[in-house]
Amino acid sequence: MLLSIPLVMTTFWYFGRSGFYQQYLEPLVPPDLPLRHLYPFFYFALSSVVLRLLLPLALIRLVLRRSPGDYGFRLPRRFEYTWAYGLLWLAVIPFIAHAAGMPSFQQRYPFCGEAILRDGAVPVLDFLIYQAFYGLVFVSGEGYWRGFVVFGLRRHIGDLGILVMVTPYVMSHYGKPAAESYAAILTGLVLGFLALRHGSFWLGVAVHWAAALAMDLLAIRQHGWPFAW
């Protein structure tokens, strides 16, 4: 369980990011394919799915011989802390609104950068497709950190597994604005706690994705990019 963390993080960092695609794979792609400008991000999202979702699921089924539901891959069984997700969402909105005006965040967001900018505007269809792949990043990320890692460690060290998870989870944010990395400490702890209480990580996916969507929309507004139909 613990060994998977450095293996997954290292492989993802060196071989699963957009830069690897742009350097080694993009020259092989025909230049006239539709949405080619988004392929680096698609590669990043699909790499996340393979390494942080499909690989853990294979380990759960083939090595650990357990059900994915035991690792949070089920709908919530209890809802007594559902309000906490809404409270978390409301808590991050002011932070997102403030951060959207900071130069460090404007350089980083929207997450797909200027790849979604076409002729001075953001095509709505491109944006929706990009957000669908962005959602895969959060499904795979929550499935790995708040699913595979937290539920797997709970069998051995209980809720302390949340603290073990938070350290590498926050490190995966390095390279983003410092404020976001510090915020990941709190959100990682809260989402880990809630996942164990509900027996599921899926509500965490919803909150994480909704926060990222708000960040992208506010960043696009700050850049002054109009949407184009």
ABEGO torsion letter per residue (X at the ends): XAAAAAAAAAAAAAAABAAAAAAAAAAABBAABBGAAAAAAAAAAAAAAAAAAAAAAAAAAAAAGBBAAAAGBBBBABAAAAAAAAAAAAAAAAAAAAAAABAAAAAAOBAAEAAABBGGBBBAAAAAAAAAAAAAAAAAAAAAAABAAAAAAAAAAEAAAAAAAAAAAAAAABGBBAAAAAAAAAAAAAAAAAAAAAGBAAAAAAAAAAAAAAAAAAAAAAAGBBBBX
